[in-house]
């Protein structure tokens, strides 16, 4: 059983968050902490120089509210929002918070994943803890 679980949430890909929460609940120990985390990709510098408002500051409150809605009514849930590349930021957060499990959704792999890689595969390769990939 796991005591500190991260659930990365890709709000733009319609990931089945309810399934990830259900899996985490089955694998948690008593009084486990579960953190829903969203990662906002950095805006390239050549685009950012033309923006008067930083996108991450503009959308962070909305994303935080969506994550809180998923966590509402759930015991021992937290939310976190980070910026960076998800395949790197998620394992880094797992290490920083001593997470012992990451429950991450994945799509069925296609040819493009063998060349580019998916976020789930990057997390699996870099994670300092166990990773449960759900489809």
BAFI-3210 file (N, C-alpha, C; in Angstrom, 3 decimals, decimal comma, padded with zeros to 6 digits):
// residues 135
n [1|2|3|4|5|6|7|8|9|10|11|12|13|14|15|16|17|18|19|20|21|22|23|24|25|26|27|28|29|30|31|32|33|34|35|36|37|38|39|40|41|42|43|44|45|46|47|48|49|50|51|52|53|54|55|56|57|58|59|60|61|62|63|64|65|66|67|68|69|70|71|72|73|74|75|76|77|78|79|80|81|82|83|84|85|86|87|88|89|90|91|92|93|94|95|96|97|98|99|100|101|102|103|104|105|106|107|108|109|110|111|112|113|114|115|116|117|118|119|120|121|122|123|124|125|126|127|128|129|130|131|132|133|134|135]
n.u [000,832|000,391|001,585|001,944|000,803|000,945|-001,077|-000,926|-002,586|-003,890|-005,512|-006,204|-006,336|-008,445|-008,222|-009,115|-009,841|-011,331|-011,004|-008,254|-008,213|-009,785|-008,156|-005,926|-007,097|-007,607|-005,046|-003,940|-002,598|-003,769|-004,735|-003,336|-001,743|-002,924|-002,061|-003,210|-001,849|-001,072|000,683|001,913|003,008|006,049|006,116|007,541|010,423|010,528|007,889|006,889|007,981|006,289|003,958|001,867|000,803|001,674|001,087|000,929|000,335|-002,109|-003,802|-003,417|-005,047|-007,580|-007,047|-006,306|-008,743|-010,253|-008,873|-009,278|-012,017|-012,168|-010,959|-012,685|-014,519|-013,047|-011,045|-007,892|-006,716|-004,688|-003,769|-001,628|000,186|002,394|005,084|006,724|008,251|006,153|007,034|009,407|008,975|007,054|008,314|010,340|008,842|007,817|010,135|010,913|008,795|008,808|007,163|005,617|004,271|003,115|000,252|-000,689|-002,353|-002,579|-002,568|-003,358|-000,452|001,017|002,586|003,846|004,587|006,769|008,785|008,634|007,821|005,688|004,129|003,594|005,404|007,812|007,668|007,655|010,248|011,839|010,971|011,355|010,073|007,459|005,317|002,071|000,523|-002,349|-004,982]
n.v [-001,169|002,296|005,464|008,093|009,524|010,546|012,021|012,784|015,166|015,690|018,102|019,045|016,864|015,307|013,235|010,351|011,122|010,188|007,416|007,213|008,263|006,346|004,054|004,909|005,137|002,458|001,514|002,900|003,442|003,525|006,785|007,979|010,389|012,054|013,627|015,735|016,740|019,230|020,112|022,893|023,632|025,295|028,432|029,047|031,144|032,815|033,264|034,207|036,754|038,418|038,442|040,124|039,301|036,728|033,472|031,263|032,515|033,547|031,338|029,646|030,040|029,127|026,470|025,500|025,699|023,813|021,449|021,463|021,031|018,354|017,221|017,847|016,952|014,675|012,884|013,769|014,918|016,868|019,656|020,559|022,769|023,087|024,413|023,672|020,886|018,162|015,448|015,626|017,337|016,018|013,567|014,931|016,329|014,118|013,103|015,277|015,381|012,942|010,952|007,772|006,487|006,964|007,570|007,408|008,341|006,976|007,004|004,638|003,338|004,617|004,757|007,264|007,573|005,942|007,334|009,977|009,728|009,439|011,368|009,716|007,574|008,920|009,726|007,206|006,319|008,161|008,313|008,245|006,368|003,870|003,394|003,492|002,815|003,661|002,812]
n.w [000,000|-000,636|000,521|-000,314|-003,016|-006,378|-008,863|-012,041|-014,058|-017,168|-018,340|-020,841|-022,496|-021,871|-020,018|-018,120|-015,190|-013,059|-013,128|-012,561|-009,958|-008,668|-008,949|-007,479|-004,952|-004,386|-004,064|-001,983|001,319|004,728|005,653|003,559|001,407|-001,395|-004,351|-006,816|-009,789|-012,153|-015,065|-016,632|-019,763|-020,599|-022,234|-025,368|-025,684|-027,911|-028,431|-026,034|-025,750|-027,133|-025,750|-023,481|-021,107|-018,937|-019,891|-018,077|-015,673|-016,240|-016,747|-014,590|-012,181|-013,109|-013,786|-011,292|-009,936|-011,360|-010,706|-007,945|-007,935|-008,748|-006,522|-004,517|-001,694|-001,324|000,886|002,272|-000,030|-002,197|-004,296|-007,010|-009,088|-011,732|-013,745|-016,826|-018,514|-018,711|-018,592|-017,245|-015,054|-013,453|-012,442|-011,024|-009,081|-007,733|-006,572|-004,936|-003,116|-001,925|-003,000|-003,336|-005,298|-008,604|-010,392|-013,563|-016,543|-019,861|-023,414|-026,012|-027,421|-030,398|-033,648|-033,643|-030,982|-030,661|-031,800|-030,785|-028,120|-025,252|-022,626|-020,436|-020,866|-020,600|-017,933|-016,681|-017,317|-015,903|-013,262|-009,682|-008,218|-007,861|-010,724|-011,925|-014,808|-016,478|-018,746]
ca.u [000,000|001,192|001,194|002,071|000,501|000,754|-001,900|-000,830|-003,845|-003,772|-006,862|-006,454|-006,465|-009,639|-007,841|-010,154|-009,360|-012,068|-010,350|-006,977|-008,518|-010,246|-006,974|-005,132|-007,814|-007,423|-003,651|-003,474|-002,621|-004,609|-004,256|-002,431|-001,934|-003,008|-001,898|-003,517|-000,878|-001,136|001,910|001,723|004,243|006,648|005,915|008,847|010,827|010,216|006,472|006,671|008,361|005,181|002,787|001,905|000,426|002,257|-000,016|000,808|-000,330|-003,482|-004,609|-003,207|-006,223|-008,636|-006,632|-006,371|-010,156|-010,680|-008,290|-009,987|-013,334|-011,957|-010,566|-013,734|-015,158|-012,100|-010,180|-006,430|-006,342|-004,064|-003,574|-000,374|000,353|003,799|005,396|007,858|007,921|005,523|007,844|010,507|008,445|006,331|009,284|011,015|007,929|007,769|011,352|010,870|007,752|008,937|006,026|005,977|003,525|002,525|-000,800|-000,755|-003,099|-001,873|-003,349|-002,750|000,689|001,020|003,917|004,466|005,153|008,066|009,755|008,558|007,595|004,544|004,414|003,616|006,653|008,895|007,542|008,088|011,712|012,531|010,378|012,128|009,165|006,595|004,398|000,966|000,022|-003,697|-005,534]
ca.v [000,000|003,507|006,544|009,407|009,206|011,648|011,746|013,844|015,397|016,431|018,615|019,288|015,612|014,587|012,011|009,872|011,369|009,348|006,105|007,361|008,413|005,042|003,184|005,399|004,788|001,018|001,246|003,743|002,959|004,359|008,164|008,343|011,696|011,972|014,949|015,926|017,709|019,630|020,775|023,815|023,706|026,617|029,085|029,331|032,545|033,601|033,607|034,939|038,158|039,163|038,362|041,086|038,557|035,394|032,494|030,430|033,300|033,762|030,118|028,884|030,009|028,284|025,068|025,160|025,501|022,520|020,389|021,468|020,418|016,903|016,828|018,209|015,834|013,574|013,054|013,738|015,323|018,166|019,973|021,260|023,197|023,352|024,756|022,914|019,739|017,187|014,234|015,925|017,974|015,053|012,807|015,839|016,531|012,853|013,027|016,347|015,128|011,547|010,148|006,370|005,982|007,885|006,936|008,262|007,819|006,926|006,558|003,467|003,835|004,565|004,883|008,526|007,442|005,285|008,342|011,162|009,352|010,060|011,842|008,555|006,817|009,734|009,637|005,862|006,236|009,062|008,322|007,646|005,515|003,017|004,100|002,690|003,416|003,156|003,143]
ca.w [000,000|-000,835|001,431|-000,956|-004,413|-007,319|-010,039|-013,046|-014,752|-018,425|-018,548|-022,260|-023,227|-021,437|-019,310|-017,222|-013,841|-012,110|-013,108|-011,855|-008,529|-008,199|-008,831|-006,347|-003,716|-004,142|-003,744|-000,884|002,694|005,579|005,786|002,464|000,780|-002,851|-004,937|-008,232|-010,290|-013,556|-015,499|-017,745|-020,556|-020,762|-023,528|-025,962|-025,513|-029,103|-028,344|-024,789|-025,859|-027,717|-024,871|-022,384|-019,906|-018,949|-019,965|-016,883|-014,633|-016,683|-016,679|-013,352|-011,294|-013,684|-013,654|-009,874|-009,607|-011,936|-009,884|-006,660|-008,155|-008,720|-005,172|-003,572|-001,015|-001,176|002,058|002,091|-001,380|-002,409|-005,706|-007,308|-010,472|-012,014|-015,129|-017,339|-019,353|-017,818|-018,441|-016,323|-013,847|-012,609|-011,647|-010,087|-007,956|-006,981|-005,757|-003,935|-002,117|-001,477|-003,463|-003,542|-006,441|-009,564|-011,192|-014,747|-017,677|-021,126|-024,564|-026,654|-028,187|-031,852|-034,245|-033,246|-029,650|-030,725|-032,208|-029,931|-026,733|-024,607|-021,273|-019,539|-021,013|-020,030|-016,477|-016,293|-017,408|-014,980|-011,916|-008,592|-007,459|-008,693|-011,615|-012,433|-016,032|-016,737|-020,065]
c.u [000,889|000,662|001,256|001,967|000,305|-000,132|-001,747|-002,136|-003,562|-005,163|-007,202|-006,622|-007,643|-009,327|-008,950|-009,655|-010,067|-011,456|-009,043|-007,208|-008,966|-009,083|-006,137|-005,780|-007,634|-006,009|-003,129|-003,478|-003,537|-003,948|-003,232|-002,752|-001,931|-002,959|-002,240|-002,582|-001,088|000,152|001,595|003,045|004,736|006,364|007,300|009,169|010,484|008,730|006,232|007,012|007,254|003,932|002,922|001,533|001,046|001,127|-000,180|000,131|-001,814|-004,350|-004,440|-004,414|-007,349|-008,299|-006,721|-007,813|-010,673|-010,132|-008,993|-011,369|-013,223|-011,672|-011,660|-014,412|-014,248|-011,206|-008,715|-005,976|-005,707|-003,999|-002,270|-000,364|001,818|003,940|006,623|007,386|007,361|006,369|009,023|009,963|007,768|007,309|010,050|010,144|007,839|008,983|011,324|009,896|007,801|007,717|006,490|005,176|003,041|001,492|-001,052|-001,522|-002,256|-002,835|-002,686|-001,621|000,522|002,442|004,612|005,112|006,519|009,162|009,797|008,453|006,394|004,956|004,506|004,925|007,839|008,867|008,038|009,610|012,425|012,084|011,265|011,292|008,366|005,652|003,344|000,410|-001,337|-004,155|-007,029]
c.v [001,250|004,651|007,936|009,211|010,488|011,173|012,925|013,930|016,239|016,914|018,803|018,013|014,772|013,269|011,624|009,962|010,493|007,959|006,166|007,495|007,083|004,072|003,608|005,023|003,310|000,699|002,035|003,013|003,878|005,723|008,568|009,741|011,479|013,394|014,911|017,019|017,959|020,366|021,614|023,926|025,136|027,146|029,390|030,827|033,404|033,963|034,513|036,416|039,025|039,173|039,354|040,428|037,177|034,368|031,665|031,185|033,496|032,513|029,330|028,890|029,111|026,804|024,625|024,902|024,166|021,358|020,306|020,835|018,898|016,422|017,080|016,967|014,633|013,853|012,959|014,067|016,697|018,411|020,738|021,609|023,583|023,838|023,959|021,831|018,640|015,940|014,403|016,442|016,979|014,178|013,688|016,091|015,272|012,727|014,052|016,043|013,716|010,714|008,705|005,714|007,147|007,087|007,860|007,576|007,852|006,510|005,311|003,940|003,647|004,732|006,152|008,445|006,772|006,273|009,524|010,819|010,073|010,536|010,664|007,785|007,603|009,681|008,279|005,766|007,051|008,945|007,634|006,667|004,645|003,882|003,106|003,433|002,785|003,625|003,038]
c.w [000,000|000,019|000,817|-002,464|-005,219|-008,461|-010,998|-013,828|-015,993|-018,793|-020,018|-023,074|-022,770|-020,746|-018,333|-015,789|-012,815|-012,005|-012,338|-010,350|-007,940|-007,991|-007,630|-005,021|-003,375|-003,673|-002,546|000,445|003,501|005,747|004,725|001,960|-000,730|-003,395|-006,410|-008,732|-011,778|-013,882|-016,728|-018,475|-020,649|-022,164|-024,104|-025,889|-026,719|-029,178|-027,131|-024,908|-026,442|-026,843|-023,723|-021,054|-020,010|-018,923|-018,700|-015,741|-014,971|-016,481|-015,384|-012,422|-011,814|-013,545|-012,199|-009,445|-010,154|-011,122|-008,534|-006,788|-008,150|-007,302|-004,138|-003,004|-000,815|000,036|001,645|000,676|-001,357|-003,902|-005,857|-008,784|-010,652|-013,451|-015,540|-018,294|-018,439|-017,567|-017,511|-014,995|-012,906|-011,807|-010,642|-008,859|-007,099|-006,069|-004,630|-002,802|-001,533|-001,824|-003,652|-004,663|-007,296|-010,344|-012,372|-015,860|-018,932|-022,223|-025,130|-027,555|-029,689|-032,359|-033,775|-031,865|-029,664|-031,123|-031,242|-028,453|-026,160|-023,218|-020,317|-019,657|-020,461|-018,506|-015,997|-016,294|-016,335|-013,515|-010,874|-007,762|-008,431|-009,523|-012,085|-013,631|-016,321|-018,109|-020,026]
res [x|x|x|x|x|x|x|x|x|x|x|x|x|x|x|x|x|x|x|x|x|x|x|x|x|x|x|x|x|x|x|x|x|x|x|x|x|x|x|x|x|x|x|x|x|x|x|x|x|x|x|x|x|x|x|x|x|x|x|x|x|x|x|x|x|x|x|x|x|x|x|x|x|x|x|x|x|x|x|x|x|x|x|x|x|x|x|x|x|x|x|x|x|x|x|x|x|x|x|x|x|x|x|x|x|x|x|x|x|x|x|x|x|x|x|x|x|x|x|x|x|x|x|x|x|x|x|x|x|x|x|x|x|x|x]
***
